[in-house]
């Protein structure tokens, strides 16, 4: 208990000292899944971005511009700058160029009634979410389409048409992203919509948006954009800060806190989900993350201040009559070694699904390695990533709970996992290689994803998917993306399943 009290005191102190006077600049965020992050990851692994905290997404457009300027400045000092690095920087500069104006009081403002228009067409020879995995409520329900903000495609033709409008007005900004969807039937949805209030170096975001916690590329254990965007309240310092006093030795730091409700279709209905994450960068080549999420309350369950306090401090877990909720916690580490002959980035994430005493237990893990180029072959990058949430002796431990019966999903009626898309009691191997073509401002990529499910039982279905794609960015601020995916699931209760997916996407940035 002494250790728990000290931990709570440290948390309170750190949260308070983040509140420091700073220039008020509200900014909207670059959505999770945007291709711009792929360029940032490559520049970071090459050592051209040293101060970014990119394991918690999204970041704001203002932070994006700061990192672009840093990469450009460092690139001028590097003798081994390649055409591929130069292309990445130029594409980012063109995409996120500043077009601000001053009002009569001299306050800088930024308005884009139309920032982006996009369309996407997907043709599937089978239902992409029909994978035959009916052994658990928290089995992967996404099939071959995941990490796409909870959008569900169906067999045959699927069409999406959307637009983005935004404004940064000094201390306030807003973002709206309506989207028309056709998958057998038509509907109009607000994919993202939120406002941001900025003061004292902090951003208060209210509205609907996605998040991604951790260094993983193909998945994240606690929080990803696999589920639909939350309607939430989020507080963060978007720009990394150096804390005063002895905390300065932690280096650059960032915190993120959010709270949301999971919806009336959850069991019990309308529970709360909250999360807290700290990112630290004591030196330019090392990034550390500490994270925690918890579900509590809901119809018929306590939502008192005492319950919230127990949930926040980790008390009452697995104690009869006192259970505060469903809690998960852990952390991650990323090491970047930008050697001139062979840069490499390695990362590890580990989280506990339950609490044993004051420590997490029933661990899940994710590990990966990223090479932004292979020796002197600047045009080729490669990534390998492996995730596993099988806990020996505890079948289907992850993303399930004996009180919150719909588990760690949102929305519950779709069963979309909030964390890693592989679902419970599974492992996942992901490989991806890109071939950059700077002459046409594009790249060709090939990826392979293998998921194995129901590791505590039988049968153990295996899902394989191979994707070949091409991405182009024209000089008229138009991006083109085409993909072909062949997938196969074997050893399911419903037999083997095959699928072909054809995707074509076009975006126009203004």
N, C-alpha and C positions, 0 to 999 in steps of 0.2 A: 504493500500500500504506500510505503514511503517513496518507492520508485515511481509509482503512478502519480503521486502528488507532485513530485519534482518535474515529471514530464509535463503535467498540466501547467505548471508555473512557467516553464520554458516556452510552451506554446503561446501562452498569454503575452509574455514579454516580447516574443518575436513578432506577434501580430500587432502589438502596439507600436513598436519602433519602425514598422513599415510605413506608418502614417507620418510622412515627412513632407514639408512644403516643396512643391515642384511646379513647373509650368503646366498649366491645365490645357491638355490637348486631347480631346475626345476623338476616337477613331473607331470605325467599324473593323470587323475582323475578316481575314482571308479564310474562307470556309475549309474545314477539314476535308481532305480529298482533292483539293486544288492541285493541279500539276506544278504550280510554283514551288511547292514544298519539295518535290523531287530535285529541283535545281538547287534549292538551299541545302539539302542533305549532301549533295555532291560537293558543293563549295565548302561546306563545313569539314567534310572528310578530307578534302585537299588542303585544309589548313588556312583557307582564305577567310573563313568566318570563325572568330575565336570567342566572341562574347555572346553568342546566341544561346538561349535556353530553349532548344527545339524538341524536347521530349514531352512538353505540354502544349497541345494545340487546341484551338487556333491561336495565332498571333495577330495583332492588329496590322492594318495597312501602314501605320506610322512606324511600327517596329520592323515591318518588312522593308521599308525604305531605309531605315537606319542600317540594317544588315546588308542591304545592297551597297550602300555607300562604304561600309567597312570592307566588304569583299573587293570592291573596286580599288580602294586605297591599298589594301594588302597585295592585290594583284600587280600593282605598279612596282612593288618592291621585290616581287618574286621573279627570278630568272627563268623558272621552268613553266611559266604560264603557257597553257596550250590554247589552241583555237577553240577547243571544246569549253574550257573555262571562260574564255572571252565571250563565246556565244551565250553561255548561261547568264552571264552578267548583263549583256546587252538586251537579252530577251526580258529579263526581270526589270531593267530600267525602263524599257518601252512599255511594259505592261503596267507598272506602278509609278509612272511619271507624275510629278506633282503639278496640279493645275488649280492653284488656290487663288483667292482674291480677298481683298480687304473691304470691309464695310465702312460706313461713315465714321465709326469710332476707331477704325484701324485694327479691328479684330479679324484675324485670318479665318476664312471659311472655305468649305469645299463641298460642292453640290454636284451630283451626277443623277439627273432624273432617269437616265438610262445608262447603266454602267456595263451591262452585258445582256446579250440575247443568245439563247442556246437551244439546240434541239438534239434529240437522241432517238435513234431507231434501233430496236432490238428484236431479232427474230429467233425464236426458240423452237426446236423440233419436238420438245417435250416440256412439261411444266418444270421450270428451273428449281422450284422449291419442293418438288415431289421426289424425296430421296429415300422413302421407305423406312426412315429411322423412327420407329414408334415405340422404342423401349423405354423412353424417359421423357418427362415434360421438358427437360432442359437439353434434349438432344438437338443437334444443329438443324434448325428448320429452314435454313436459307438455301440449302442445296448448293448450286453453283454460282449464285449471285449473292455477294455479301459485302460488308463495309461500304454500303452505298446509301446510308441514312434511312434504312428501313424500307426502301422502295422494293416492292414485290412485282416481279414480272410473271407473265403466264405464257402458256403455249401459243405458238404462232406470233402474230405481230404485236409489238408494244411501241408506243410513241410517247415522247415527252417534249414539251415546249415550255420554256420558262424565260423569265427576265429578272434582272437585278437592278434595284434602285437604291441609292445611298446618299447620305449627306453627313459631313463632319462640320459642326457649327461651333467650334471652340470648346465649350464645356459639355456639349451634347451632340450625339450622333445617332443616326438610325439606319436600319437596313431592312429591306423588304424583298422577298424572293417568291412571287407567285409562280405556280407551275400547273400546266394542264397535263393530265395523264390519261392515256388510253391503253387499257389492257383487257380487251373484251367489252369493257364499258368505259364511259367517260366520267371524269370528275376533275374539279379544280381544287387545288390545295395550296396553302401557304407553307412552303417547304421550310423557310426560315423567315422570322420577323422579330426584330428586337430593337431596343434602344440602349444607349450607353451614356451614363453620366460619369464625368471625370472630375475628381477633386482630390487635392493632397496626394497626388501621385497614384491614386487608386481608380480603378474602373468598376462601376456598378452596372452590370448588364442585366436587363430584365426583358425576357422574351424567349423565343424559340430558336435554339441553335444546337449544334453538335460539339462534342469534345473528344479528345484523344489523349490518354495518359500513358506515357511510357515510351521507350526507344524502339519498340517493335514496329515493323513496316507492314506486315501482313496481318497482325492482330495485336491486341493489348488485353492483359488479364482482367483489369478492373473496369476500364472505360474506353470505348471505341465508338466509331460512327456506324457500327453494325446495326444498332437499333435506330428507331426514329429519333430526331432531335427532341430534346427535352424542352418543355416550357418551364423556365427556371429563373431563379435569382442567383447571380454569380458575382463574386467579389474577387478581384485580382489586382496585382501590380503588373501590368503588361510589359513595362520596360524593366529589365533586370536592375536590381538595386544592390549597392554595397551597404551593409548594415553598420551602424556605429558600434563603438565600444569593443568588447572582445569578440562580438559577432562578425567583425570585419574579416576575421580569418576564415569565415565560411565562403568568402569570395562573393561573386555575383549570386543573387538569390531572387526567388520569385515564389509567391504563394497563390493558390487558387482554392476558393471555397464556393460551393454551390448547394442549393437545396431545391427539390422539385417534388411533385406528387406523381405517382405512377399510374393513376387512372382508376375509374370505377369498375373496369373489367378485371382488375387484379383481385386476388383472394388472399386476405380480406380486401374490400374495396378501398381505394384512395390512400394507400400508405405513403409515407414520406421516404424519399431517398436523399441523402446528403453525402457530400464528399469533400475531403480536404487533402491537398497535395502541396508539398514543398519541393522546389528545385534549387539545387546548389551547384555552383561551379567554382570550387576553390582555386583551380588552375585551368588554363585554357584547354587542356587535353582531357579533363576529367569532369563528368557531369553526374550528379547523384540526385535521385528522386525518392521521396518518402510519401506514401499515399494511403488513403483510407476511405472506404465508403461504408454506409450502413443504411438499412431499411428499418423503419419503425412506425408505430402507430397504425392507422387505418381504422375502418369502421369497427367498433366494438373493442378496440384496444386503446390503452392509455397513450395520450399525447401530452401529458403534463410536463412542466419544466423539469421535474425530477427524472422523468423518462428520457427527455432530451439530454440532460446532464449525464445520465448513466450511459447513454448511447455515445456521447462525445468522449467520455473518459474511459469507455471500455468496461464498465462495470455491469454486473447482472447478466452477462452472457452465459447461457446454459445453466442458470440457477432457477429452480422451479419457483414459479410465482413472481419472479423478478425480471424475467428476460426482457431486455430493452429492445432487442431486435436482431436482425440478421447482419452481422458485421464481417468485413474483410479488410485486411491491411497487409502492407509489405513495402517493397521498394525496388529500385533499379539502379543500375550503374552503367555508364557508357564511357569508353576510353577511345580517344582519337589520337592516332599516331601518324601524322602527316609526313612520313619519310619521303624524301625526294625520289628515291628509287622505287618505293612501293608504299603508298599510303594505305592505312588499314583502320577500320573502325570496328570495335567489338562491344557488345552490349549484353546485359543480363537483367531480367526482371524476375522477381520471386514474390508471391503473395500467399498469405494464409487464408483459408476459407472459414476457419473457425478460430476460437480463442481457447487456449489451454492455460489457465492462470492469467498472467498478464501478457503472455506472448501469443502471436498467431501460430496456428498449426494447420495440418492438412494442406500442405503446400502445393501450389502450381508454379510452373516455371516457364520462362521463354528465354532463349539465347540466340544470338545471331552474329554474323560477321558481314561487313560491307567493304568492298574494294571499289573505290571510285574510278580506278583504272587498273589495268593489269600490266605491271612493269612499264614499258614504254608504249604500250598500246593504249593511247589516250582515249580512243573512241569506245572502248569496251569497259563497262562496269559490271560488277557481279555481287549478288547478295544471297546468303543462305540463312535460313531461320527455322528454328525448331521450337515447338511449344508442346507442353504436356500438363494435363490436369488430372491424370489418373492417380488416385490415392489408394495404396494397397490396404485392403481390409475395410475400405469405406466406399462401396459402390455408389456411383453417381453423387459424389460428395459436393462437387462444384456446381454453383448456380442453382441449387435447390435448397429448400428449407421446410421444416416440419410445421411451421406456423404460416409463413408466407408461401402458400401452396403453388402460386404461379411462378415462383422463383425469381431469379435475377433477370427479368425480361421486361421489355417495353416496346410496343404495347402488349399487354398480356394475351389479348385475343390472337395475336400473330405469333407470340412466343419468341420474339427476336431477342437474342442474348445481348445484354448491355456490354459484356466484356468480349472475350475471344469468340469468334464465329464458330469455332469447332464444336462448341457445346461441352457438356459434361463428360467425364470419364473417357477422354479422347486424347490423341496426340496429332500433331500437324507438322509436316515438313514442307517448306516453301523454298523454291529456288527461282532466281530471276536474273537475267542478263540483258543489258541494253547495248545497242550499237549506235553511237551518235553519228549523225551525218550533218556536220555544220554547214556544208554547202547548200543544203535545202532547209536549214533550221529545223531539223527533225531528228527522230531516232526510231529504230526498230527494236522491238523487245520480244523476248520469249520467256515465259514463266511456267512453272510446274508446281502444283499443289497436291499433296497427298494427305488425306485425313483418315485416321483409323479410329473407330468408335466402339463403345460398349466394352471397354477393356477389362471390366470386372466380370463379364458374362459371355454368353454365346448366343447367336453368332456375333462376329466382330466385323461389321461392314467396313469396307475400304472404299473411299471416294478418291478418284484420280481426276485431275483436270489439267490440260495443257492449253496455253493461250499464246497465240502469235498476234502481235499488234504493231501498229505504226502510229506515230504522233508527229504532226507537222504544225509549225507556227509561221504563218505568212507575214510579209511585211505590212499588210493591211490589217494587222491585229485580228486575224482569223486563225483559230486553231481547228485542226482536223484530226480525228481519232477513229481508227478502224481496228476491230478485233475479231478474231475467230477463236472460239473455245470448243474443244472436244472433251466431254466428260463421261465418266463411267463409274457407277457404284455397283459393287459386287457383294454377295453374301448378305443381302438384306432379307427381312422376313417376306418381302414381296418379290423376291427374285432380283436379277440384274437389271440395271437401268442405264440407258445410254442417252446422251443429249448432244446436240450441236447448237452453238450460240453464235449469232452473227450480230455485230454491233457497229453502228456508225454514228459518230457524234460531231457536231459543228458548233463552235462558239464564236461570237463576234464581240470583241471588247471595244468600248468607246472611250 
